[in-house]
Structures are given as C-alpha cells and as structure tokens.
Amino acid sequence: MDDEKETLKRIVSTLASKNDEIHNFMDVLNHRIKSVQFSSQVNSSNAISELDEEFDGLYSVLHEMKGSMASAIQQEEACKIQALQDQLSQCSNALESSEELLELAAQSLDIKDPVEFLQAARQIKDRVTVASAFRISLKPKVSECMTHLMVDFALERRMLQAVKFLPVPKAPEIDLAACLVADNCVTVSWRMPEEDSRIDHFVLEYRKTNFDGLPRVKDEQHWELIDYIKATEYTLSGLKFDTKYMNLRVQACNKAVAGEYSDPVTLETKAFVFSLDSTSSHLNLKVEDTYVEWDPTGGKGQEKRKGKENKSSGHIPLLKGNKRSGALSPKRTSISTRPSARGGRDRFTGESYTVLGDTFIERGQHYWEVRAQKDCKSYSIGVTYRNLGKFDQLGKTNSSWCIHINNWLQTTFSAKHNNKAKTLDAPVPDRIGIYCDFDGGQLTFYNANSKELLHTFRTKFTQPLLPGFMIWCGGLTVSTGLQVPTAVKTLQRSENGLSDSTSSLNNIA
C-alpha cells in the first residue's frame, strides 16, 4: 500500500505540474490570438491599401487578382484565429478533465481501506495513462506572422499576370552536427528547409545560460544579435565562456519581412572560471577580481591600523602559563566575509607575496593565461594544494609547482618545485598559458601567443589544486573562462607520445 500511495503522490505531483503547464500555455495562446488580430489589423490593412493603389493604376490587368489576394489575407487571418481557438478549446477540455482527475486523486489519498484504496489508485493510474493532458501539443499551431504581406510589382506590365506575394521566409534549421565549439569560438551552421532565392540575409541571436536543454523564459540574459549575415554559417569569436551553455537561433529575412526563428539549440561552453581570493592574499597585494598588483604601502597601513586598534581596546598580553586555546587570536574576526578557498586561514605574510584562486581543480583538464606588466620585477605562477603556509612561497614546498620570472638586475626564467629550480632555455613571453590535467598528473606552461612549450611537470596530484600567483613590484592580469586551446591539445598528444626531457623536476617528492 505504501508503494501505491507513493506512486499516487507522484501522479498527483505530475498532474499538478502538467496543469500549470497548460495554464501557462493557454495564456500564450490568448496572447498569440491578440497578436494575430493586431498583426492582421495593421499588416493586412497596409497590404490591402497597397494593393488598392496598384490596382487603381493597373486596373485592367489586376482587377481579377485583387479580390483573390485580399481574400487570401482575410482567410489566413480567419484560419489562424480558428486554429488557435480550436487549440485553446482542446486545452480547456484537457485542463477540465485533468483538474477533475487531480481532485479525485487527492481524495483517494484519504481512503483508509487498503482494498478500496488500491482499487481507486489503479483506476486513477489507468485514467492518467489515457489523459488528454499528456497528448496535446503545447506549441501554438500558427504564429502571428502573416504569410501574405507584400506583392512584388517589379516585373514588367506583360508579366503582371504572374505576380505573387513575397512570402515570409521559413524558419532555418540549425545543423547541430556541423556546429563547433573550440578555442572560445562558436561556429553555427544552418540551412533552409527548402530552396528560397529571395532570402536577402540572416540574423543570428545568442545568449549565455547555465541551463541545459531548451531556453527558459524567466531568469535568462537578453539575446545578443548579429545582423546581415549573407552566408549560412557564422563564427562567434573572442568569447569568454563564463557560463555552462549558450542558446542560439537563426532568422531568415527577405526584402519585405523577417521569418520565424529557428528552433533554438543549446551548445555546451564549459571552461575554467575563477577569481582571485582577496580574503587571504598578502596585505601588500591589491586584488581586484582577476588583477593583482603589488602595493608597498598595503602592509604598513594595515599594521598602523592594527596597532591603534590594540591600544584602544586595552589589549592584555597572555600570561606565560596560559594556553593559546583559551584565547582568541587577534588576527581572527567575527565579521562575515566571502568564504575563502583556503578555509579561512590567515593571510599570506612575510615575503610570500601570494594570492590564490578561489576555485578548486579537482578533476579534468583546465587552462588559463597570465599577462605581466612590463615593469614587473619578480613573479611566479602555478598551482598549489590548499595547505600552502602563510610564509611559504610557490615552488619552495613539495605541494606547489610554478615557473618563476625574475627581472631584477638580470632576467632569470626557471621552473620550481620542492625548493629546487631548473633554468628554462626560452625567452620570457608577455603572456603565459597554464594547462592543468588533474587526472593525468600534468601541469604544463606555454607561450600563450605561439603555443610554444615552456615546461611540463608530471606528478600524481593527491589533493585539490588552486591556481597560485606571487608578485613583487608590478601587476598580473589573469584571463579565465578559457577553453583548452586546440593547439595545446595537439601539443599534449605529441608530448605525451614522447619521452619527457624535463623530468628532473617532475619526479621530486
């Protein structure tokens, strides 16, 4: 009985959800009827007026065609309204039946007799199986766009007997198999359902979303528009993939009017997105989202403020015999802040001018890039476990890996891990790409412009990783929301097929 009751509860929930969908769809149908009526009043009246003007000048040739064309416009209006009203009537009947069934199901839940309850539950289940609410289409049969809006009078007088309406273009069909998402670009390809030589151009619209499947009406970003596309393919480039998916749709246009949009498609635009965690960064670092700059006055200003606070609060030092566990640390506060990826640990201090990313890498392949200011004296970029101590520096522990650039007096370029360094025989690029394959145990640095390999660490990552950055005198800009570039994937396949010549640092425990 419990299983049947649970099944009936799910049926009730499904019916209620379906009723909500039908209610919403009926609102759409009513709105569509009004739109068709308004469109008919405006567009069809204009079309008939234009027909009158043309027929006045060419009456002898066009008189017989005038009535049929005007009738076609009116008939289309009547047919569309009738089709929508029929659909609305079907929805009303389905909703009435569904609400009756929903009420009966809800009452059945109160039946105490097991036999009577099982019989009622089976009857409701059988009725739900054939319920019309699950068979009706929740898409309007017609749109408010009128098929007949303009007559083409460009032909010579002797050709007027063959004159035709310039029809609304059909909706294009997006070829999902031909669409490509790579290198932070989206290539969209489409086709017309049938040949139409009067298509002038296409309109492509796209918007970012975190929802899979069909686009949702509520809580969505607005559509971005690309107009006057002459081909049946277009590439959106220079995108930041800061959402999981992207919706796309296409519209065909002729000289008179735009047609309906294609059925939207949803493409996955997965990439690694993170910001810099300012809550645990060194006080000499000024952090803003994805930019960090060394500030020599930051720590001193903070120390002065802290000294004043201690004096004003009458702070009493701990006695020698007191346990540290019996007192609160002055560096900790009860003020609520954004959770730190380092678990609320103290800020980096001393000569560890460090800031970490706020998003863990726990699986998969990820890529981001870093650009240093030209006057930057010293900086390190890499990854670390969260246990990096507040005095530790990247590459000087067995749980951090990085490359280090020192432009003080003379330029040095090296890879660092476990307090050991290896000099890199390559010029320092102005933009460095970092590729991390967590599952494959690989951290690789590239010249982001040429995709030239700089260095590869190979190890087995045993804890989640955080992007790490150290800087002294200068600033770093981090680019996130990037896919792994195709060139990097190709280089990875080539590199993994060869013996690694940089293993001297990779195998250090």
C-alpha positions as CSV (number, residue, x, y, z in Angstrom):
1,M,0.0,0.0,0.0
2,D,2.9,2.3,0.8
3,D,4.3,1.8,-2.7
4,E,0.9,2.6,-4.3
5,K,0.5,5.6,-2.2
6,E,3.9,6.9,-3.2
7,T,3.1,6.2,-6.8
8,L,-0.2,8.1,-6.4
9,K,1.6,11.0,-4.8
10,R,3.9,11.2,-7.8
11,I,0.9,11.1,-10.1
12,V,-0.7,14.0,-8.2
13,S,2.5,16.0,-8.5
14,T,2.8,15.2,-12.2
15,L,-0.8,16.2,-12.8
16,A,-0.4,19.5,-10.9
17,S,2.8,20.3,-12.9
18,K,1.0,19.5,-16.1
19,N,-1.9,21.7,-15.2
20,D,0.5,24.6,-14.6
21,E,2.0,24.0,-18.0
22,I,-1.4,24.0,-19.6
23,H,-2.4,27.2,-17.7
24,N,0.8,28.9,-19.0
25,F,0.2,27.6,-22.5
26,M,-3.4,28.9,-22.5
27,D,-2.0,32.3,-21.6
28,V,0.4,32.0,-24.5
29,L,-2.4,31.1,-26.8
30,N,-4.6,34.0,-25.7
31,H,-1.7,36.4,-26.2
32,R,-1.0,34.9,-29.6
33,I,-4.6,35.4,-30.7
34,K,-4.4,39.1,-29.7
35,S,-1.1,39.4,-31.5
36,V,-2.6,37.8,-34.7
37,Q,-5.6,40.1,-34.5
38,F,-3.4,43.2,-34.1
39,S,-1.0,42.0,-36.8
40,S,-3.9,41.4,-39.1
41,Q,-5.3,44.8,-38.5
42,V,-2.0,46.6,-39.1
43,N,-0.2,44.4,-41.7
44,S,-3.2,43.2,-43.7
45,S,-4.7,46.7,-43.8
46,N,-1.4,48.1,-45.1
47,A,-1.1,45.3,-47.6
48,I,-4.7,45.8,-48.9
49,S,-4.1,49.6,-49.1
50,E,-1.0,49.0,-51.3
51,L,-3.0,46.6,-53.4
52,D,-5.7,49.3,-53.9
53,E,-3.1,51.8,-55.1
54,E,-1.5,49.4,-57.5
55,F,-4.8,48.2,-58.9
56,D,-6.0,51.8,-59.5
57,G,-3.1,52.3,-61.9
58,L,-3.2,48.8,-63.5
59,Y,-6.9,48.0,-63.1
60,S,-7.3,46.5,-66.5
61,V,-4.7,43.8,-65.7
62,L,-5.1,43.4,-62.0
63,H,-8.8,43.7,-61.4
64,E,-9.3,39.9,-61.4
65,M,-6.4,39.3,-59.0
66,K,-7.4,42.0,-56.4
67,G,-10.3,40.2,-54.8
68,S,-8.5,36.9,-54.5
69,M,-5.4,38.5,-52.9
70,A,-7.5,40.4,-50.4
71,S,-9.5,37.3,-49.7
72,A,-6.3,35.3,-49.1
73,I,-5.2,37.8,-46.4
74,Q,-8.6,37.7,-44.7
75,Q,-8.8,33.9,-45.0
76,E,-5.4,33.5,-43.4
77,E,-6.4,35.6,-40.5
78,A,-9.6,33.7,-40.0
79,C,-7.8,30.3,-40.4
80,K,-5.1,31.3,-37.9
81,I,-7.6,32.6,-35.3
82,Q,-9.8,29.5,-35.8
83,A,-6.8,27.1,-35.4
84,L,-5.7,28.9,-32.2
85,Q,-9.3,28.9,-30.8
86,D,-9.6,25.2,-31.6
87,Q,-6.3,24.6,-29.8
88,L,-7.5,26.7,-26.9
89,S,-10.7,24.7,-26.7
90,Q,-8.7,21.5,-26.6
91,C,-6.6,22.8,-23.8
92,S,-9.7,23.9,-21.8
93,N,-11.2,20.4,-22.1
94,A,-7.9,18.7,-21.2
95,L,-7.5,21.0,-18.3
96,E,-11.0,20.4,-17.0
97,S,-10.5,16.6,-17.2
98,S,-7.1,16.9,-15.6
99,E,-8.4,19.0,-12.7
100,E,-11.2,16.5,-12.1
101,L,-8.7,13.7,-12.1
102,L,-6.4,15.6,-9.8
103,E,-9.2,16.2,-7.3
104,L,-10.2,12.6,-7.4
105,A,-6.6,11.5,-6.9
106,A,-6.3,13.9,-3.9
107,Q,-9.4,12.5,-2.4
108,S,-8.2,8.9,-2.9
109,L,-5.2,9.6,-0.7
110,D,-7.5,9.9,2.3
111,I,-9.1,6.4,1.7
112,K,-8.2,4.2,4.7
113,D,-9.4,0.8,3.5
114,P,-6.4,-0.8,1.7
115,V,-8.6,-2.7,-0.8
116,E,-10.7,0.3,-1.7
117,F,-7.5,2.5,-1.9
118,L,-5.7,0.1,-4.3
119,Q,-8.8,-0.1,-6.5
120,A,-9.1,3.7,-6.6
121,A,-5.4,4.1,-7.2
122,R,-5.4,1.6,-10.2
123,Q,-8.4,3.4,-11.7
124,I,-6.7,6.8,-11.4
125,K,-3.5,5.3,-12.8
126,D,-5.4,3.9,-15.8
127,R,-7.1,7.2,-16.4
128,V,-3.9,9.1,-16.2
129,T,-2.4,6.8,-18.9
130,V,-5.0,8.0,-21.4
131,A,-5.4,11.5,-20.1
132,S,-5.6,14.1,-22.9
133,A,-3.4,16.5,-20.9
134,F,-0.4,14.4,-21.9
135,R,-1.3,14.1,-25.6
136,I,-2.0,17.7,-26.6
137,S,0.7,19.8,-28.1
138,L,1.9,22.8,-26.1
139,K,3.1,24.7,-29.1
140,P,0.8,27.2,-31.0
141,K,-0.2,25.8,-34.3
142,V,0.2,29.1,-36.0
143,S,2.1,32.4,-35.4
144,E,1.0,36.0,-35.6
145,C,3.2,36.5,-38.7
146,M,1.1,36.8,-41.8
147,T,2.1,34.8,-44.8
148,H,0.9,37.5,-47.3
149,L,2.3,40.9,-46.6
150,M,3.5,42.3,-49.9
151,V,3.0,41.9,-53.6
152,D,6.0,42.0,-55.9
153,F,5.3,44.6,-58.7
154,A,8.8,44.8,-60.0
155,L,8.0,42.8,-63.1
156,E,7.1,44.4,-66.4
157,R,3.5,45.0,-67.3
158,R,3.3,42.0,-69.5
159,M,4.5,39.8,-66.6
160,L,1.8,41.1,-64.1
161,Q,-0.4,38.1,-64.6
162,A,2.3,36.0,-62.9
163,V,2.7,38.4,-59.9
164,K,3.0,36.7,-56.5
165,F,3.1,37.5,-52.8
166,L,6.6,37.8,-51.4
167,P,6.2,35.1,-48.7
168,V,7.5,35.2,-45.2
169,P,10.7,33.1,-45.2
170,K,10.5,29.7,-43.5
171,A,12.5,29.2,-40.3
172,P,16.0,28.0,-40.9
173,E,17.2,24.7,-39.5
174,I,20.4,24.7,-37.4
175,D,22.7,21.8,-38.3
176,L,23.8,20.7,-34.8
177,A,26.3,18.2,-36.1
178,A,28.1,21.0,-38.1
179,C,28.2,23.4,-35.1
180,L,31.6,23.6,-33.4
181,V,32.7,25.0,-30.0
182,A,36.5,25.4,-29.8
183,D,39.1,28.0,-28.8
184,N,36.4,30.2,-27.2
185,C,34.7,30.4,-30.6
186,V,31.3,29.1,-31.6
187,T,30.7,28.2,-35.2
188,V,27.0,27.9,-36.1
189,S,25.8,26.3,-39.4
190,W,22.3,26.2,-40.7
191,R,20.2,25.5,-43.8
192,M,16.8,26.4,-45.2
193,P,14.2,23.7,-45.2
194,E,13.7,24.4,-49.0
195,E,15.4,26.5,-51.6
196,D,14.5,30.2,-51.4
197,S,16.2,32.5,-53.8
198,R,14.6,35.6,-52.3
199,I,16.4,35.4,-48.9
200,D,18.4,38.6,-48.5
201,H,20.3,37.9,-45.2
202,F,20.1,36.0,-41.9
203,V,20.0,37.2,-38.3
204,L,21.8,35.2,-35.6
205,E,21.0,35.6,-31.9
206,Y,22.8,34.1,-29.0
207,R,22.7,34.3,-25.2
208,K,24.6,32.7,-22.4
209,T,22.9,30.5,-19.9
210,N,23.6,28.0,-17.1
211,F,20.5,25.9,-18.0
212,D,20.7,22.8,-20.2
213,G,18.1,22.0,-22.8
214,L,15.6,24.4,-24.2
215,P,15.8,28.1,-23.4
216,R,13.8,29.3,-20.4
217,V,11.6,32.3,-20.4
218,K,12.4,33.6,-16.9
219,D,15.8,34.5,-15.4
220,E,17.6,34.5,-18.8
221,Q,20.0,37.0,-20.2
222,H,18.9,39.0,-23.2
223,W,19.7,37.9,-26.7
224,E,22.8,39.3,-28.5
225,L,22.2,39.9,-32.2
226,I,24.4,39.6,-35.3
227,D,22.6,41.1,-38.3
228,Y,23.0,41.0,-42.1
229,I,24.8,37.6,-42.3
230,K,24.9,36.6,-46.0
231,A,26.2,33.1,-45.6
232,T,24.6,30.1,-43.9
233,E,27.5,29.8,-41.3
234,Y,28.9,32.2,-38.8
235,T,31.6,32.1,-36.2
236,L,31.3,34.0,-32.9
237,S,34.9,34.7,-31.7
238,G,36.6,36.3,-28.7
239,L,34.0,35.0,-26.3
240,K,34.5,34.5,-22.5
241,F,32.9,31.2,-21.6
242,D,31.7,32.2,-18.1
243,T,28.5,30.1,-18.3
244,K,28.0,26.4,-19.0
245,Y,25.9,26.8,-22.1
246,M,24.9,29.1,-25.0
247,N,21.5,29.3,-26.7
248,L,21.5,30.1,-30.4
249,R,18.8,30.7,-33.0
250,V,18.6,32.0,-36.6
251,Q,16.1,34.0,-38.6
252,A,15.9,34.4,-42.4
253,C,14.9,37.8,-43.9
254,N,13.9,38.9,-47.4
255,K,13.4,42.4,-48.7
256,A,10.0,42.6,-47.1
257,V,9.9,40.8,-43.8
258,A,11.8,38.5,-41.4
259,G,10.6,35.0,-40.9
260,E,10.2,33.0,-37.7
261,Y,13.3,32.0,-35.7
262,S,14.7,28.5,-36.0
263,D,14.2,26.1,-33.1
264,P,16.9,27.2,-30.6
265,V,19.8,24.9,-29.9
266,T,21.9,24.7,-26.8
267,L,25.7,24.2,-27.0
268,E,28.0,23.5,-24.1
269,T,30.6,26.2,-23.5
270,K,32.4,24.7,-20.5
271,A,35.6,26.4,-19.3
272,F,37.6,27.1,-16.1
273,V,36.3,30.3,-14.5
274,F,37.8,31.7,-11.2
275,S,38.7,34.9,-9.5
276,L,41.5,35.9,-7.2
277,D,40.8,35.3,-3.5
278,S,41.5,38.6,-1.9
279,T,40.5,37.4,1.6
280,S,43.7,35.5,2.1
281,S,46.1,37.5,-0.1
282,H,49.2,39.2,1.2
283,L,48.5,42.7,2.6
284,N,51.0,44.1,0.1
285,L,48.8,42.9,-2.8
286,K,45.9,44.9,-4.2
287,V,43.5,42.3,-5.6
288,E,40.5,43.1,-7.9
289,D,38.7,40.1,-9.4
290,T,41.3,38.8,-11.9
291,Y,44.0,41.5,-11.4
292,V,46.7,41.7,-8.7
293,E,49.2,44.4,-8.1
294,W,52.0,44.8,-5.6
295,D,51.4,47.7,-3.2
296,P,54.4,48.5,-1.0
297,T,52.2,50.6,1.4
298,G,49.5,47.9,2.0
299,G,51.1,46.0,4.8
300,K,52.4,49.1,6.6
301,G,49.0,50.8,6.6
302,Q,47.4,47.7,8.0
303,E,50.0,47.4,10.8
304,K,49.3,51.0,11.8
305,R,45.6,50.5,11.9
306,K,46.0,47.2,13.9
307,G,48.3,49.0,16.4
308,K,45.8,51.7,17.0
309,E,43.0,49.1,17.5
310,N,45.1,47.2,20.0
311,K,45.9,50.3,22.0
312,S,42.3,51.5,22.0
313,S,40.9,48.1,23.1
314,G,43.3,47.8,26.1
315,H,44.7,44.5,24.9
316,I,46.2,42.5,27.7
317,P,49.0,40.1,26.6
318,L,48.7,36.4,27.5
319,L,50.5,35.2,30.6
320,K,53.2,32.6,30.1
321,G,51.1,29.9,31.7
322,N,48.0,30.5,29.5
323,K,47.1,28.1,26.8
324,R,46.6,29.5,23.3
325,S,43.4,27.5,23.0
326,G,42.0,29.6,25.8
327,A,42.2,32.9,24.0
328,L,41.1,34.3,20.6
329,S,43.7,35.2,18.1
330,P,43.8,38.9,17.3
331,K,44.0,38.1,13.5
332,R,40.6,36.4,13.5
333,T,37.4,38.3,13.4
334,S,33.7,37.5,13.7
335,I,32.8,39.7,10.7
336,S,31.2,37.6,7.9
337,T,33.2,37.5,4.6
338,R,33.1,35.6,1.4
339,P,34.3,32.0,2.1
340,S,37.9,31.6,1.2
341,A,39.1,28.6,-0.8
342,R,41.9,28.2,1.8
343,G,39.3,27.5,4.5
344,G,39.5,30.8,6.4
345,R,43.3,30.6,7.1
346,D,45.4,33.6,7.9
347,R,46.7,35.9,5.1
348,F,50.0,35.2,3.4
349,T,52.7,37.3,5.1
350,G,56.4,37.9,5.2
351,E,58.0,37.5,1.8
352,S,55.2,35.3,0.5
353,Y,53.5,38.0,-1.7
354,T,50.9,35.4,-2.7
355,V,47.3,35.3,-3.8
356,L,45.4,32.2,-4.8
357,G,42.4,31.5,-7.0
358,D,39.0,31.0,-5.4
359,T,38.1,27.8,-7.3
360,F,39.5,24.3,-6.8
361,I,40.7,22.0,-9.5
362,E,39.6,18.5,-8.5
363,R,39.3,16.7,-11.9
364,G,39.5,17.3,-15.7
365,Q,41.6,19.5,-17.9
366,H,41.8,23.3,-17.5
367,Y,43.5,26.3,-19.0
368,W,44.1,29.9,-18.0
369,E,46.5,32.7,-19.0
370,V,48.5,35.3,-17.2
371,R,49.9,38.6,-18.5
372,A,52.5,40.5,-16.5
373,Q,53.1,44.3,-16.6
374,K,56.3,45.2,-18.5
375,D,57.9,46.7,-15.3
376,C,57.2,43.7,-13.2
377,K,60.3,42.7,-11.2
378,S,59.5,39.3,-10.0
379,Y,56.6,36.9,-10.2
380,S,55.6,33.2,-10.0
381,I,52.6,31.5,-11.5
382,G,51.5,27.9,-10.9
383,V,49.3,25.7,-8.7
384,T,49.3,24.6,-5.1
385,Y,47.4,22.5,-2.6
386,R,45.4,24.5,-0.1
387,N,47.9,23.7,2.7
388,L,50.4,26.3,1.5
389,G,51.6,28.0,4.7
390,K,51.2,31.8,5.1
391,F,55.1,32.2,5.0
392,D,55.6,29.7,2.1
393,Q,56.4,30.7,-1.4
394,L,55.3,28.9,-4.6
395,G,57.7,26.3,-5.8
396,K,59.5,26.1,-2.4
397,T,57.3,23.4,-1.0
398,N,56.6,19.8,-2.1
399,S,52.9,20.8,-2.6
400,S,53.3,23.6,-5.1
401,W,54.6,23.9,-8.7
402,C,55.4,27.0,-10.6
403,I,57.5,28.9,-13.1
404,H,59.4,31.9,-11.8
405,I,60.5,35.1,-13.6
406,N,63.0,37.4,-12.1
407,N,63.7,40.7,-13.9
408,W,65.7,42.3,-11.1
409,L,69.2,43.2,-12.4
410,Q,69.2,40.4,-14.9
411,T,66.4,38.2,-16.2
412,T,66.1,34.6,-15.0
413,F,63.4,32.1,-16.0
414,S,63.0,28.9,-14.1
415,A,60.7,26.1,-13.1
416,K,60.4,25.5,-9.4
417,H,59.1,22.7,-7.2
418,N,60.1,21.4,-3.7
419,N,62.6,24.3,-3.3
420,K,64.5,23.2,-6.4
421,A,64.8,25.1,-9.6
422,K,65.5,24.3,-13.2
423,T,66.5,27.1,-15.6
424,L,64.4,27.3,-18.7
425,D,66.1,27.9,-22.0
426,A,63.4,30.1,-23.6
427,P,62.6,33.8,-23.8
428,V,60.0,35.1,-21.3
429,P,56.7,35.5,-23.2
430,D,54.5,38.5,-22.4
431,R,51.6,36.1,-22.0
432,I,51.8,32.6,-20.4
433,G,49.3,29.8,-20.7
434,I,48.8,27.3,-17.9
435,Y,47.4,23.9,-18.7
436,C,46.5,21.5,-15.9
437,D,45.4,17.9,-16.4
438,F,44.5,16.9,-12.9
439,D,43.6,13.3,-13.6
440,G,46.7,12.8,-15.9
441,G,49.0,14.4,-13.3
442,Q,50.3,17.1,-15.6
443,L,51.0,20.8,-15.3
444,T,52.3,22.5,-18.5
445,F,53.3,26.1,-19.2
446,Y,53.1,27.6,-22.7
447,N,53.9,30.7,-24.6
448,A,50.2,31.8,-24.9
449,N,50.9,33.6,-28.2
450,S,52.9,31.0,-30.1
451,K,51.8,27.9,-28.0
452,E,55.4,27.0,-27.6
453,L,56.0,24.6,-24.8
454,L,58.0,26.1,-21.9
455,H,57.9,23.4,-19.2
456,T,56.0,20.3,-18.0
457,F,55.6,19.0,-14.5
458,R,54.5,15.4,-14.2
459,T,53.3,14.1,-10.9
460,K,50.2,12.5,-9.2
461,F,48.0,15.1,-7.6
462,T,46.6,13.8,-4.4
463,Q,44.6,16.9,-3.3
464,P,42.6,19.6,-5.0
465,L,44.6,22.3,-6.6
466,L,44.3,26.1,-6.5
467,P,45.9,28.5,-9.1
468,G,48.6,30.4,-7.3
469,F,50.3,33.8,-8.0
470,M,53.3,35.6,-6.4
471,I,54.3,39.0,-7.4
472,W,56.8,41.7,-6.3
473,C,56.9,45.2,-7.9
474,G,54.3,45.1,-10.7
475,G,51.0,43.6,-11.6
476,L,49.5,40.4,-13.1
477,T,46.3,40.1,-15.2
478,V,44.6,36.6,-15.2
479,S,42.4,35.5,-18.1
480,T,39.8,32.9,-17.1
481,G,36.8,31.5,-18.8
482,L,39.1,29.9,-21.5
483,Q,38.8,26.5,-23.1
484,V,41.9,24.4,-23.6
485,P,43.1,25.7,-27.0
486,T,43.1,23.2,-29.9
487,A,46.9,23.9,-30.4
488,V,47.5,22.9,-26.8
489,K,45.5,19.7,-27.2
490,T,47.6,18.8,-30.2
491,L,50.8,19.6,-28.4
492,Q,49.7,17.5,-25.5
493,R,49.1,14.5,-27.7
494,S,52.5,14.9,-29.3
495,E,54.3,15.5,-25.9
496,N,52.6,12.5,-24.3
497,G,53.8,10.3,-27.1
498,L,57.4,11.2,-26.5
499,S,59.7,10.8,-23.5
500,D,59.7,13.8,-21.2
501,S,63.0,15.7,-21.2
502,T,62.0,17.8,-18.3
503,S,61.5,15.0,-15.8
504,S,64.3,16.1,-13.4
505,L,62.0,18.4,-11.5
506,N,58.8,16.4,-12.0
507,N,59.8,13.4,-10.0
508,I,60.9,15.3,-6.9
509,A,58.8,14.2,-4.0
